[in-house]
Structure formats: C-alpha cells, structure tokens
Amino acid sequence: MDVVELQWVGFLALFFGTLFILGEMFVNMRGIFGVLGLGFITVYFTVYTETNSVLLMFIIYFLGILLIIIDGKVLNDGTLATIGLVLMIVAVALPQPDFANGLYAVISIVIGAFSSLAFLKVFKRRQMWTKIALMDQLTNEQGYSSLSKEYEALLGEEGVALTDFRPSGTIEVNKKHYSAVSGGRWIKKGTPIKVVAVDGTSVRIEELKED
C-alpha cells in the first residue's frame, strides 16, 4: 500500500470517527453513533499516529470533545466548543510526519464536523444544543402568545421605577414587576413613569411629567 492510499484510508477513518462522535452529541442515538465514532478514531490513532504519542494525542482529542459537551450543556455560547474543535484538529495534525498528511487530517476532521450537522435534519435532537442553535420557537402552545399580549397591554400604562435606570431597570405597573429601558435617560428610583413603547417583551419608558 503506497502513501497516497494510506492517506485516504486515514482520511476516511478520521472523517467517520468525527462524524459519528459529534453526531452522537447533536442527536439522541442511544450511544450507537458514539461506539461507531470511537471505533474509527481508535483505528486512526492506532494506525496513523506515531506509537510514542498515541496516548497523548488521544487525550487531547477527547479533551476537545469534552469541552464541546460542556459548552452544549452549560454555557451555550460557542466559546468552549470552538476551543474543543481546535484541540481536536491539533491532536490529529501534529503527529503527522509531513504537512500533506497533516493537511489531510485537518480537512477530514473539519468536513466530518460539518457533515455531522446533517443528522439534525433526520434524527431527534438533543435538548442541550437548543440555546446555541436558537431552535426554540415562540408558539402559542408554549404560552408566548399570552405573554406577548400581556406586554402589549402595558402600552400607555403608568407606574413607578423600582430601581435607578442607567438606562435599564425594573418598573412596577399594575402591581407587577417588569424589566424596562429608559431610552438612554437616567431615571431615579421612585420616579413615576409611563410606558411609551412595547416591542415583544421589550418595554421602553419615560419619566411621567405633571401637566
């Protein structure tokens, strides 16, 4: 088997390993994708990585996956997920004997990562990614319609500032508390206010001036 063939076999092993491991994190496959991905990745690191660095690169690769999982479950802002993807790329590229092999490794892991997103269109998604992917929908069944109407009813209502506005704070209208903004103006706590604009759940107020 020549070098080109080894490169393509390694490319496919790394591609499918990344595809299934990330796919397991995106969709609920009860561990099936995870086992497949782990098998492909084990083959890649065992066959296509130098013996004295297999364990270290294996640890770095799965540390990257761990960061992606933590981001999905806790932060949901993409920061740790990005760092995790970089660690995965480093783990597969560094052990390669030359630039060409390293480039093959990077390409395969990037393509595998993006291809795993296709599973979201076919299988049941995991809930931990809904915030970062903005998949929640404002439906009547979830009560967003009634919430929107409640905020719309605030337009023109009068109340009092419960906190200092610099320029955001909390108001009390009809014995209920709401977050609001003052349009860049500073308003002191206890000042009478009037709701002058409502956009969804965003409320803008102005200081109520006596005639």
N, C-alpha and C positions, 0 to 999 in steps of 0.2 A: 504493500500500500504506500503510495507516494505522499508527499507533504500536502498537496492540494486536497487529496481525499481525506486525510486526517483533519484538515481544517474544516471541511464541510461536515464531517461526522461530529466534530466538536461543536460546530455552529448549531447543528440540529439538536444535539443533546442539551446545550445551554438554552436554546430557544424554547424547547418544550418544557424544560425544567422551570424556567422563569414564567412561562405562560401558565402552567398549572399551579405553581405555588402562589402567584399573585391572583390567579383566578379563584383559588380557594379562599382568599381573603375578601374578594369582591362579592362572591356568590356563595350561597349555602349548599355545598355538595357533600356534606357529612364526612369530610376527610378524604374522599376519593381523589380529588384533584391534588390534595396535599401529598398523598402517598405517591402518586404518579410523578409529581414535580420533584419530590425528594429523591426518587429513584434516578431520574435523569440527571439531577445535579450531582448526586453521588458518583455516577458514572463519569461525568465531566471532570470533577476534581480528582478522581482516582486515576483516570487515564491521561488527561490532558494538562495536569499540573505536576510540577516537579515534586518528588517524594518528600523532600525536606520542608516544603512549605504548604503541603496539603491541608494539615490541621489548622494552621493559622489563617489561610485564605477561606477555608470552610467556616471558621468562626466569624471572620469579618463579613462574609456573605450573609450569614444568618443574623448577625447583629443588625445589618441593614434591613432585613425583613422585620426584625423585632421593632425597630424604630417606625417602620411603616404601620405596623399593627397598633403601636402606642398612639401614633398620630390619629389613626382612624377611630380609636376608642376614647381618647381623652381630649386632644387638642382640636382636631378637625380644622387646622389652618394650613396644612400642607408643608410646614417647615420641616418637621422631623421626617416626613415621607420623602422629601427631596434629599435630605441628608442620607436617608436609608438607601435610596436609589443610587446615589453617588458611591456609597460604600460597596454596594453590590457590583458596580462597574469596576471599581478599584480591585476588588477581590478576584475578578475573573481576568482582568487585563494585566496586572503586574506580573503574575507568574509566567507569562508567555515569553518564549525565547527571543522574539523579534517583534517589530512594530506591526507587521502584517497580521500575525496571529493575534496580537493584542487588539487590533482594529476589528478583526472578525469577531472576537469575544464581545467587544463593546456593541457592535452592530446587532449581534444576536440577542443580547440582553435587552437592548432598547426596543427592538422590534417585538420581542416576547412580552415586554411590559405593556406596550401599547395594544398589542393584539389581545391581551387578557381582558381589556375593556369590552370586547365584543361579547363576553359571557354575560354582561349586564343586560343585554337585549334578549337573552334566551332563558337564563335561569333566575331563580329567586335571589334578590339582592340581600346582602347583609345590612342590617339597620345602622351599623356603626359608621357607614360612609354617607348617610343622608345629609348631614350638615355641610360637609365639604363639597358634595356634589349638587347641593341645592335641589334635592329631589322632592322635598315636601311640597304639596300643592294646597293652596288655600281653597278648600272645598266647603260647601255648606254642611256636609256631614261632620266635618271636624269643628264646626261652630264658628268659623271665621266670618260667616255672613252676619250673624247676630252681633259679633264683636265689632264689625265694621259699622253696623247701624248704630250701635251704642256711641261710637266715637263721632259719627256724623251728627248725632243729636246734640253734641256739645257745642256746635257752631252757634255763636251768639250768646251763649250762656255766660253768666258772671260767677266769679268765685274769689278765692284768695290764694296768694302764693304761700306755700308751706315752707319753702326754702328760698334762699337767695338765688336769683337767676344770673348766671355768669357765662353764657346766656341760657343754660338749661337748668331745669329743676323740677320740683313737684308742686302741683296745684290741688286744690280741693274744690270740686264742683258738685253740687247736689249731694254732699256728704260722702263723695267718693274721691279717691286719690288718683291722679293721672300724671304721667311724665309729659313735659312740655318744653318748648323753647320760646325765647322772647324775641327772636329776630335780631339778635346782636345787641339788644339793650339790656342794661343791668336793672334788675328789679329787686327790691329788698323784700325780705321775708315779712309776711303780714300785709302786703300791699294788695288792695282789691284789683282784680284782673278781669279781662273779658277774652273769651276765645274768639279769635278773628279768622282762623283758617284751620281746616282739618283735611289731611291727606292720608287716607288709610288709618293708621294708628298714630300718625304724627300730628301733634297739636301745637299750634302757634298762638301765643297770647300777646296781649298788650296791656299796659297799665290802664286801669279804668279811671278816667279823669272825670271829676264832678263838673256838671254843666254850670 
